[in-house]
Amino acid sequence: MVAITATSSATPTALLALGKARLEQARREADLAEANAQSLRSQADAAEIDAQKSQENVRNIATRNARADTTYTAKLNSNTSEVPKKTQDFLADMYSATSEKFAASGNALKTNPNAPPVVNAQGQSTGRIVNVSA
């Protein structure tokens, strides 16, 4: 005799119940993974926004620093000094005009840069400036 299986029954078979349980488990895992992915996306978006804000702050600071002259740069770029150029030129001309007279009257500064160095009483070279007070 051949066994005839039931084509419809009021109680589900064990295999069908196991398949449904696995399907439900897979759906729960998929939902959990989706929620996890959403959380990671929102964290990545927040990190991207923070990075953009930081880059903007760096740009603003760099622009501000480029505009602002630092103390050293301002000193290097300034053409003004405490003594005006006209006064400096006048003093340099006066020194040039009177230095010959001072050298002739016993000034310790020699005007000839190629002159031999001055030698003191001990025979030591003292350079171009002579200390007459010693």
DSSP file (Angstrom, degrees, kcal/mol; ACC not computed):
  #  RESIDUE AA STRUCTURE BP1 BP2  ACC     N-H-->O    O-->H-N    N-H-->O    O-->H-N    TCO  KAPPA ALPHA  PHI   PSI    X-CA   Y-CA   Z-CA
    1    1 A M              0   0    0      0, 0.0     2,-0.5     0, 0.0     0, 0.0   0.000 360.0 360.0 360.0 151.0    0.0    0.0    0.0
    2    2 A V        -     0   0    0      1,-0.0     2,-0.4     2,-0.0     0, 0.0  -0.823 360.0-124.8-102.7 136.7    1.0    3.5   -0.7
    3    3 A A        -     0   0    0     -2,-0.5     2,-0.5     1,-0.0    -1,-0.0  -0.649  20.0-150.9 -82.3 134.3    0.9    6.0    2.0
    4    4 A I        -     0   0    0     -2,-0.4     2,-0.3     0, 0.0    -1,-0.0  -0.908   9.3-146.9-107.0 126.9   -1.1    9.1    1.3
    5    5 A T        -     0   0    0     -2,-0.5     2,-0.3     1,-0.1     0, 0.0  -0.623  24.8-103.5 -92.9 154.0   -0.1   12.3    2.9
    6    6 A A        -     0   0    0     -2,-0.3     3,-0.1     1,-0.1    -1,-0.1  -0.584  23.2-162.7 -77.2 133.1   -2.5   14.9    3.9
    7    7 A T  S    S+     0   0    0     -2,-0.3     2,-0.4     1,-0.3    -1,-0.1   0.724  79.4  25.3 -88.9 -24.7   -2.6   17.9    1.6
    8    8 A S        +     0   0    0      0, 0.0     2,-0.3     0, 0.0    -1,-0.3  -0.998  69.6 167.5-139.9 137.8   -4.3   20.1    4.1
    9    9 A S        -     0   0    0     -2,-0.4     4,-0.1    -3,-0.1     0, 0.0  -0.985  39.7-127.7-146.6 157.5   -4.3   19.9    7.8
   10   10 A A  S    S+     0   0    0     -2,-0.3    -1,-0.1     2,-0.1     0, 0.0   0.778  95.1  60.1 -77.4 -28.4   -5.3   22.2   10.6
   11   11 A T  S    S-     0   0    0     -3,-0.0     2,-0.1     1,-0.0    -1,-0.0  -0.868  87.1-123.7-105.0 133.3   -1.9   21.9   12.4
   12   12 A P        -     0   0    0      0, 0.0    -2,-0.1     0, 0.0     2,-0.0  -0.370  31.0-107.2 -71.9 153.8    1.2   23.1   10.7
   13   13 A T     >  -     0   0    0      1,-0.1     4,-2.0    -4,-0.1     5,-0.2  -0.319  25.3-112.0 -76.2 164.6    4.0   20.6   10.4
   14   14 A A  H  > S+     0   0    0      1,-0.2     4,-2.2     2,-0.2     5,-0.1   0.842 117.4  55.5 -66.3 -34.4    7.2   20.9   12.4
   15   15 A L  H  > S+     0   0    0      2,-0.2     4,-2.0     1,-0.2    -1,-0.2   0.894 107.8  48.3 -66.9 -39.7    9.2   21.8    9.4
   16   16 A L  H  > S+     0   0    0      2,-0.2     4,-2.3     1,-0.2    -2,-0.2   0.900 111.1  50.2 -67.3 -41.4    6.9   24.7    8.5
   17   17 A A  H  X S+     0   0    0     -4,-2.0     4,-2.1     1,-0.2    -2,-0.2   0.890 110.4  50.4 -64.5 -39.5    7.0   26.0   12.1
   18   18 A L  H  X S+     0   0    0     -4,-2.2     4,-2.2     2,-0.2    -2,-0.2   0.901 109.8  50.4 -65.7 -40.7   10.8   25.8   12.1
   19   19 A G  H  X S+     0   0    0     -4,-2.0     4,-2.3     2,-0.2    -2,-0.2   0.901 110.5  49.4 -62.9 -42.6   11.0   27.7    8.8
   20   20 A K  H  X S+     0   0    0     -4,-2.3     4,-2.5     2,-0.2    -1,-0.2   0.894 110.2  51.0 -65.3 -38.5    8.7   30.5   10.1
   21   21 A A  H  X S+     0   0    0     -4,-2.1     4,-2.3     2,-0.2    -2,-0.2   0.904 111.2  47.8 -64.5 -41.5   10.8   30.8   13.3
   22   22 A R  H  X S+     0   0    0     -4,-2.2     4,-2.4     2,-0.2    -1,-0.2   0.894 111.1  51.3 -66.1 -39.5   14.0   31.1   11.2
   23   23 A L  H  X S+     0   0    0     -4,-2.3     4,-2.3     2,-0.2    -2,-0.2   0.920 110.7  47.8 -63.1 -45.1   12.3   33.7    9.0
   24   24 A E  H  X S+     0   0    0     -4,-2.5     4,-2.5     2,-0.2    -2,-0.2   0.904 111.7  50.6 -63.0 -41.4   11.2   35.8   12.0
   25   25 A Q  H  X S+     0   0    0     -4,-2.3     4,-2.3     1,-0.2    -2,-0.2   0.909 110.3  49.6 -62.5 -42.2   14.7   35.5   13.4
   26   26 A A  H  X S+     0   0    0     -4,-2.4     4,-2.3     2,-0.2    -2,-0.2   0.888 110.4  50.5 -64.8 -39.3   16.2   36.7   10.1
   27   27 A R  H  X S+     0   0    0     -4,-2.3     4,-2.8     2,-0.2    -2,-0.2   0.917 110.4  49.3 -64.3 -43.4   13.7   39.6   10.0
   28   28 A R  H  X S+     0   0    0     -4,-2.5     4,-2.5     1,-0.2    -2,-0.2   0.916 112.3  47.8 -62.5 -42.2   14.7   40.7   13.6
   29   29 A E  H  X S+     0   0    0     -4,-2.3     4,-2.5     2,-0.2    -1,-0.2   0.892 111.9  49.9 -65.8 -38.4   18.4   40.5   12.7
   30   30 A A  H  X S+     0   0    0     -4,-2.3     4,-2.5     2,-0.2    -2,-0.2   0.914 111.4  48.5 -65.8 -42.4   17.8   42.5    9.5
   31   31 A D  H  X S+     0   0    0     -4,-2.8     4,-2.5     2,-0.2    -2,-0.2   0.909 112.5  48.8 -63.0 -41.1   15.8   45.2   11.5
   32   32 A L  H  X S+     0   0    0     -4,-2.5     4,-2.4     2,-0.2    -2,-0.2   0.912 111.8  48.4 -64.5 -42.7   18.6   45.3   14.1
   33   33 A A  H  X S+     0   0    0     -4,-2.5     4,-2.6     2,-0.2    -2,-0.2   0.887 111.2  51.1 -64.5 -38.5   21.2   45.6   11.4
   34   34 A E  H  X S+     0   0    0     -4,-2.5     4,-2.5     2,-0.2    -2,-0.2   0.916 110.9  47.7 -64.7 -43.4   19.2   48.4    9.7
   35   35 A A  H  X S+     0   0    0     -4,-2.5     4,-2.3     2,-0.2    -2,-0.2   0.901 112.2  50.2 -63.8 -40.6   18.9   50.3   13.0
   36   36 A N  H  X S+     0   0    0     -4,-2.4     4,-2.4     2,-0.2    -2,-0.2   0.914 110.4  49.6 -62.9 -43.1   22.6   49.9   13.6
   37   37 A A  H  X S+     0   0    0     -4,-2.6     4,-2.5     2,-0.2    -2,-0.2   0.897 109.7  51.7 -63.3 -41.1   23.3   51.2   10.1
   38   38 A Q  H  X S+     0   0    0     -4,-2.5     4,-2.4     2,-0.2    -1,-0.2   0.921 109.8  49.7 -60.7 -43.8   21.1   54.2   10.7
   39   39 A S  H  X S+     0   0    0     -4,-2.3     4,-2.2     1,-0.2    -2,-0.2   0.922 111.8  47.5 -61.9 -44.5   22.9   54.9   13.9
   40   40 A L  H  X S+     0   0    0     -4,-2.4     4,-2.5     2,-0.2    -1,-0.2   0.874 110.4  52.9 -65.5 -36.8   26.3   54.7   12.2
   41   41 A R  H  X S+     0   0    0     -4,-2.5     4,-2.5     2,-0.2    -2,-0.2   0.924 109.8  47.7 -63.2 -43.7   25.0   56.9    9.4
   42   42 A S  H  X S+     0   0    0     -4,-2.4     4,-2.2     1,-0.2    -2,-0.2   0.882 112.3  49.7 -66.9 -36.7   23.9   59.6   11.8
   43   43 A Q  H  X S+     0   0    0     -4,-2.2     4,-2.4     2,-0.2    -1,-0.2   0.907 111.4  49.0 -65.6 -40.7   27.2   59.4   13.7
   44   44 A A  H  X S+     0   0    0     -4,-2.5     4,-2.4     2,-0.2    -2,-0.2   0.901 110.8  50.4 -65.2 -40.5   29.1   59.7   10.4
   45   45 A D  H  X S+     0   0    0     -4,-2.5     4,-2.3     2,-0.2    -1,-0.2   0.913 111.0  48.7 -63.6 -42.1   27.0   62.7    9.4
   46   46 A A  H  X S+     0   0    0     -4,-2.2     4,-2.4     2,-0.2    -2,-0.2   0.901 111.6  49.5 -63.7 -40.8   27.7   64.4   12.7
   47   47 A A  H  X S+     0   0    0     -4,-2.4     4,-2.4     2,-0.2    -2,-0.2   0.891 110.1  51.2 -65.7 -38.7   31.4   63.8   12.4
   48   48 A E  H  X S+     0   0    0     -4,-2.4     4,-2.4     2,-0.2    -2,-0.2   0.910 110.0  49.0 -64.2 -42.3   31.3   65.2    8.8
   49   49 A I  H  X S+     0   0    0     -4,-2.3     4,-2.3     2,-0.2    -2,-0.2   0.914 111.6  49.5 -63.6 -42.7   29.6   68.3   10.1
   50   50 A D  H  X S+     0   0    0     -4,-2.4     4,-2.5     1,-0.2    -2,-0.2   0.904 110.7  50.3 -61.6 -41.7   32.1   68.7   12.9
   51   51 A A  H  X S+     0   0    0     -4,-2.4     4,-2.6     2,-0.2    -2,-0.2   0.907 110.2  49.5 -64.5 -41.4   35.0   68.3   10.4
   52   52 A Q  H  X S+     0   0    0     -4,-2.4     4,-2.3     2,-0.2    -1,-0.2   0.900 111.2  49.6 -64.8 -39.9   33.5   70.9    8.1
   53   53 A K  H  X S+     0   0    0     -4,-2.3     4,-2.4     2,-0.2    -2,-0.2   0.913 111.5  49.2 -63.9 -41.7   33.1   73.3   11.1
   54   54 A S  H  X S+     0   0    0     -4,-2.5     4,-2.4     2,-0.2    -2,-0.2   0.912 111.0  49.3 -63.8 -42.9   36.7   72.7   12.1
   55   55 A Q  H  X S+     0   0    0     -4,-2.6     4,-2.4     1,-0.2    -1,-0.2   0.896 110.8  50.4 -63.8 -39.1   38.0   73.3    8.6
   56   56 A E  H  X S+     0   0    0     -4,-2.3     4,-2.6     2,-0.2    -2,-0.2   0.897 109.8  50.5 -65.1 -40.0   36.0   76.5    8.4
   57   57 A N  H  X S+     0   0    0     -4,-2.4     4,-2.6     2,-0.2    -2,-0.2   0.909 110.3  49.8 -63.0 -41.4   37.5   77.6   11.8
   58   58 A V  H  X S+     0   0    0     -4,-2.4     4,-2.6     2,-0.2    -2,-0.2   0.918 111.2  49.1 -63.4 -42.9   41.0   76.9   10.5
   59   59 A R  H  X S+     0   0    0     -4,-2.4     4,-2.5     2,-0.2    -2,-0.2   0.922 111.7  49.2 -61.9 -43.2   40.3   78.9    7.3
   60   60 A N  H  X S+     0   0    0     -4,-2.6     4,-2.6     2,-0.2    -2,-0.2   0.917 112.8  46.7 -63.4 -43.2   38.9   81.8    9.3
   61   61 A I  H  X S+     0   0    0     -4,-2.6     4,-2.8     2,-0.2     5,-0.2   0.916 112.6  49.8 -65.9 -42.2   42.0   81.8   11.7
   62   62 A A  H  X S+     0   0    0     -4,-2.6     4,-2.3     2,-0.2    -2,-0.2   0.905 112.3  47.8 -63.0 -41.0   44.4   81.6    8.7
   63   63 A T  H  X S+     0   0    0     -4,-2.5     4,-2.0     2,-0.2    -2,-0.2   0.922 112.5  49.0 -64.7 -43.6   42.6   84.5    7.0
   64   64 A R  H  X S+     0   0    0     -4,-2.6     4,-2.4     1,-0.2    -2,-0.2   0.905 112.8  47.6 -62.6 -41.7   42.7   86.5   10.2
   65   65 A N  H  < S+     0   0    0     -4,-2.8    -1,-0.2     1,-0.2    -2,-0.2   0.863 109.7  52.9 -68.0 -35.7   46.4   85.8   10.7
   66   66 A A  H  < S+     0   0    0     -4,-2.3    -1,-0.2    -5,-0.2    -2,-0.2   0.881 113.6  43.7 -66.9 -36.4   47.2   86.6    7.1
   67   67 A R  H  < S+     0   0    0     -4,-2.0     2,-0.4    -5,-0.2    -2,-0.2   0.891 102.4  75.8 -73.8 -40.0   45.5   90.0    7.5
   68   68 A A  S  < S-     0   0    0     -4,-2.4     2,-0.5    -5,-0.2     0, 0.0  -0.579  78.8-136.8 -79.6 129.7   46.9   90.8   10.8
   69   69 A D        -     0   0    0     -2,-0.4    -3,-0.1     4,-0.1    -2,-0.1  -0.717  18.7-134.7 -83.7 129.2   50.5   91.9   10.8
   70   70 A T     >  -     0   0    0     -2,-0.5     4,-2.6    -5,-0.1     5,-0.2  -0.336  25.9-104.2 -76.7 167.6   52.6   90.4   13.5
   71   71 A T  H  > S+     0   0    0      1,-0.2     4,-1.9     2,-0.2     5,-0.1   0.911 120.4  45.5 -59.0 -44.8   54.9   92.5   15.6
   72   72 A Y  H  > S+     0   0    0      2,-0.2     4,-2.2     1,-0.2    -1,-0.2   0.907 112.9  49.0 -69.9 -41.2   58.0   91.2   13.8
   73   73 A T  H  > S+     0   0    0      1,-0.2     4,-2.4     2,-0.2    -1,-0.2   0.904 110.0  52.1 -64.9 -40.4   56.6   91.6   10.3
   74   74 A A  H  X S+     0   0    0     -4,-2.6     4,-1.2     1,-0.2    -1,-0.2   0.903 110.2  48.8 -62.9 -40.4   55.4   95.1   11.0
   75   75 A K  H  < S+     0   0    0     -4,-1.9    -1,-0.2    -5,-0.2    -2,-0.2   0.904 112.9  47.3 -65.9 -40.5   58.9   96.1   12.2
   76   76 A L  H  < S+     0   0    0     -4,-2.2    -2,-0.2     1,-0.2    -1,-0.2   0.882 116.0  43.8 -68.3 -37.2   60.5   94.5    9.1
   77   77 A N  H  < S+     0   0    0     -4,-2.4     2,-0.2    -5,-0.2    -1,-0.2   0.625  89.8 103.4 -84.7 -13.4   58.1   96.2    6.7
   78   78 A S     <  -     0   0    0     -4,-1.2    -4,-0.0    -5,-0.2    -3,-0.0  -0.505  50.1-166.5 -76.1 137.8   58.1   99.6    8.3
   79   79 A N        +     0   0    0     -2,-0.2     2,-0.3     2,-0.1    -1,-0.1   0.404  63.3  91.0 -98.1  -1.6   60.1  102.3    6.5
   80   80 A T        -     0   0    0      4,-0.1     2,-0.3     5,-0.0    -2,-0.1  -0.710  52.6-177.9 -97.7 148.5   60.0  104.6    9.4
   81   81 A S        -     0   0    0     -2,-0.3     4,-0.1     2,-0.1    -2,-0.1  -0.797  43.7 -99.8-131.5 176.8   62.5  104.8   12.2
   82   82 A E  S    S+     0   0    0     -2,-0.3    -1,-0.1     1,-0.1    -2,-0.0   0.866 114.3  51.8 -68.1 -35.0   62.9  106.9   15.3
   83   83 A V  S    S-     0   0    0      2,-0.0    -1,-0.1     3,-0.0    -2,-0.1  -0.906  97.2-120.4-102.9 122.7   65.3  109.2   13.6
   84   84 A P     >  -     0   0    0      0, 0.0     4,-2.2     0, 0.0     3,-0.3  -0.191  20.7-115.1 -61.1 155.1   64.0  110.6   10.3
   85   85 A K  H  > S+     0   0    0      1,-0.2     4,-2.6     2,-0.2     5,-0.2   0.859 115.0  57.1 -59.3 -38.7   66.0  109.9    7.2
   86   86 A K  H  > S+     0   0    0      1,-0.2     4,-2.2     2,-0.2    -1,-0.2   0.907 108.4  46.3 -61.4 -42.3   66.8  113.5    6.7
   87   87 A T  H  > S+     0   0    0     -3,-0.3     4,-2.6     2,-0.2    -1,-0.2   0.894 111.0  52.4 -68.2 -39.7   68.4  113.7   10.1
   88   88 A Q  H  X S+     0   0    0     -4,-2.2     4,-2.3     2,-0.2    -2,-0.2   0.926 110.3  48.1 -61.5 -44.4   70.4  110.5    9.6
   89   89 A D  H  X S+     0   0    0     -4,-2.6     4,-2.4     2,-0.2    -2,-0.2   0.913 111.3  50.9 -61.7 -43.0   71.8  111.9    6.3
   90   90 A F  H  X S+     0   0    0     -4,-2.2     4,-2.5     1,-0.2    -2,-0.2   0.925 111.4  47.4 -61.0 -45.4   72.7  115.2    8.0
   91   91 A L  H  X S+     0   0    0     -4,-2.6     4,-2.3     1,-0.2    -1,-0.2   0.888 111.5  50.3 -65.4 -39.1   74.5  113.4   10.8
   92   92 A A  H  X S+     0   0    0     -4,-2.3     4,-2.3     2,-0.2    -1,-0.2   0.909 112.1  47.8 -65.0 -41.6   76.4  111.1    8.4
   93   93 A D  H  X S+     0   0    0     -4,-2.4     4,-2.4     2,-0.2    -2,-0.2   0.905 111.3  50.9 -64.8 -41.4   77.5  114.1    6.3
   94   94 A M  H  X S+     0   0    0     -4,-2.5     4,-2.0     2,-0.2    -2,-0.2   0.914 110.5  48.8 -63.6 -42.0   78.6  116.0    9.4
   95   95 A Y  H  X S+     0   0    0     -4,-2.3     4,-2.0     1,-0.2    -1,-0.2   0.924 111.9  48.9 -63.5 -43.9   80.6  113.0   10.6
   96   96 A S  H  X S+     0   0    0     -4,-2.3     4,-0.6     1,-0.2    -1,-0.2   0.905 112.9  48.0 -62.6 -40.7   82.3  112.7    7.2
   97   97 A A  H  < S+     0   0    0     -4,-2.4     4,-0.3     1,-0.2    -1,-0.2   0.837 121.2  34.3 -70.3 -32.7   83.1  116.4    7.1
   98   98 A T  H  X S+     0   0    0     -4,-2.0     4,-2.1    -5,-0.2    -1,-0.2   0.595  95.3  82.8-101.0 -11.0   84.6  116.5   10.6
   99   99 A S  H  X S+     0   0    0     -4,-2.0     4,-2.4     1,-0.2     5,-0.2   0.855  89.3  54.9 -65.8 -33.2   86.2  113.1   10.9
  100  100 A E  H  X S+     0   0    0     -4,-0.6     4,-1.9     1,-0.2    -1,-0.2   0.908 108.8  48.6 -63.5 -40.7   89.4  114.2    9.1
  101  101 A K  H  > S+     0   0    0     -4,-0.3     4,-1.5     2,-0.2    -2,-0.2   0.895 111.5  49.4 -67.4 -39.1   89.8  117.1   11.5
  102  102 A F  H  <>S+     0   0    0     -4,-2.1     5,-2.8     1,-0.2    -2,-0.2   0.915 109.9  50.8 -65.9 -41.4   89.3  114.8   14.5
  103  103 A A  H ><5S+     0   0    0     -4,-2.4     3,-1.0     1,-0.2    -1,-0.2   0.883 110.4  49.8 -63.8 -37.2   91.8  112.3   13.1
  104  104 A A  H 3<5S+     0   0    0     -4,-1.9    -1,-0.2     1,-0.2    -2,-0.2   0.805 108.9  53.2 -70.3 -28.6   94.4  115.1   12.7
  105  105 A S  T 3<5S-     0   0    0     -4,-1.5    -1,-0.2    -5,-0.1    -2,-0.2   0.291 133.0 -82.0 -93.1  12.0   93.8  116.4   16.2
  106  106 A G  T < 5 +     0   0    0     -3,-1.0    -3,-0.2     1,-0.2    -2,-0.1   0.631  68.7 163.2 103.5  15.2   94.4  113.0   17.9
  107  107 A N      < -     0   0    0     -5,-2.8    -1,-0.2    -6,-0.2    -8,-0.0  -0.434  39.9-133.7 -64.7 141.3   91.1  111.2   17.5
  108  108 A A  S    S+     0   0    0     -2,-0.1    22,-0.5    22,-0.1     2,-0.5   0.681  80.4  92.5 -73.7 -17.6   91.6  107.5   18.1
  109  109 A L  S    S-     0   0    0     20,-0.1     2,-0.3   -10,-0.1    20,-0.1  -0.660  70.6-143.3 -81.4 126.0   89.6  106.5   15.1
  110  110 A K        -     0   0    0     18,-0.5    -2,-0.1    -2,-0.5    18,-0.0  -0.667   6.0-156.6 -85.9 142.4   91.7  106.0   12.0
  111  111 A T  S    S+     0   0    0     -2,-0.3    -1,-0.1   -11,-0.1     3,-0.1   0.702  74.5  80.4 -91.4 -20.6   90.1  107.1    8.7
  112  112 A N    >   -     0   0    0      1,-0.2     3,-1.3     2,-0.0    -1,-0.1  -0.776  60.8-165.5 -90.3 112.5   92.3  104.8    6.5
  113  113 A P  T 3  S+     0   0    0      0, 0.0    -1,-0.2     0, 0.0    -3,-0.0   0.708  87.8  54.8 -70.9 -16.8   90.8  101.3    6.5
  114  114 A N  T 3  S+     0   0    0     -3,-0.1    -2,-0.0     2,-0.0    -3,-0.0   0.357  80.2 120.1 -96.2   5.8   94.0   99.9    5.0
  115  115 A A  S <  S-     0   0    0     -3,-1.3     3,-0.1     1,-0.1    -5,-0.0  -0.351  74.5 -98.9 -68.3 150.3   96.3  101.3    7.7
  116  116 A P        -     0   0    0      0, 0.0    -1,-0.1     0, 0.0     3,-0.1  -0.347  49.4 -90.8 -66.9 152.4   98.4   98.8    9.7
  117  117 A P        -     0   0    0      0, 0.0     2,-0.2     0, 0.0    11,-0.2  -0.245  44.1-104.1 -64.3 153.1   97.0   97.9   13.1
  118  118 A V  E     -A  127   0A   0      9,-2.9     8,-3.3    -3,-0.1     9,-0.7  -0.566  31.1-149.3 -78.4 139.3   98.1   99.9   16.1
  119  119 A V  E     -A  125   0A   0     -2,-0.2     6,-0.2     6,-0.2    11,-0.0  -0.937   9.8-141.8-113.0 131.7  100.6   98.2   18.4
  120  120 A N    >   -     0   0    0      4,-2.6     3,-1.8    -2,-0.4    -1,-0.0  -0.113  39.1 -83.3 -81.8-175.6  100.7   99.0   22.1
  121  121 A A  T 3  S+     0   0    0      1,-0.3    -1,-0.1     2,-0.1    -2,-0.0   0.766 129.4  54.1 -63.7 -27.0  103.7   99.4   24.3
  122  122 A Q  T 3  S-     0   0    0      2,-0.1    -1,-0.3     1,-0.0     3,-0.1   0.474 120.0-108.3 -85.6  -1.5  104.0   95.6   24.9
  123  123 A G  S <  S+     0   0    0     -3,-1.8     2,-0.3     1,-0.3    -2,-0.1   0.593  72.9 140.5  86.8  11.7  104.0   95.0   21.1
  124  124 A Q        -     0   0    0      1,-0.0    -4,-2.6     2,-0.0     2,-0.4  -0.678  57.7-114.7 -90.3 142.8  100.5   93.6   21.0
  125  125 A S  E     +A  119   0A   0     -2,-0.3    -6,-0.2    -6,-0.2     3,-0.1  -0.611  31.5 179.8 -75.2 127.6   98.2   94.5   18.1
  126  126 A T  E     -     0   0A   0     -8,-3.3     3,-0.5    -2,-0.4     2,-0.3   0.400  36.6-123.2-110.1   1.0   95.2   96.5   19.4
  127  127 A G  E     -A  118   0A   0     -9,-0.7    -9,-2.9     1,-0.2    -1,-0.4  -0.636  53.7 -42.9  92.9-151.1   93.4   97.0   16.2
  128  128 A R  S    S+     0   0    0     -2,-0.3     2,-0.5   -11,-0.2   -18,-0.5   0.564 116.0  77.1 -97.9 -10.7   92.4  100.4   14.8
  129  129 A I        -     0   0    0     -3,-0.5     2,-0.5   -20,-0.1   -20,-0.1  -0.893  66.4-155.7-105.1 129.0   91.2  102.0   18.0
  130  130 A V        -     0   0    0     -2,-0.5     2,-0.9   -22,-0.5   -22,-0.1  -0.887   9.0-144.1-105.4 129.9   93.9  103.3   20.4
  131  131 A N    >   +     0   0    0     -2,-0.5     3,-0.6     1,-0.2    -2,-0.0  -0.821  20.8 177.2 -92.5 103.8   93.0  103.6   24.1
  132  132 A V  T 3   +     0   0    0     -2,-0.9    -1,-0.2     1,-0.2    -2,-0.0   0.555  69.7  70.5 -86.0  -7.6   95.0  106.7   25.2
  133  133 A S  T 3         0   0    0      1,-0.2    -1,-0.2     0, 0.0    -2,-0.0   0.631 360.0 360.0 -83.5 -12.3   93.6  106.7   28.7
  134  134 A A    <         0   0    0     -3,-0.6    -1,-0.2     0, 0.0    -2,-0.1   0.459 360.0 360.0 -80.4 360.0   95.5  103.5   29.8
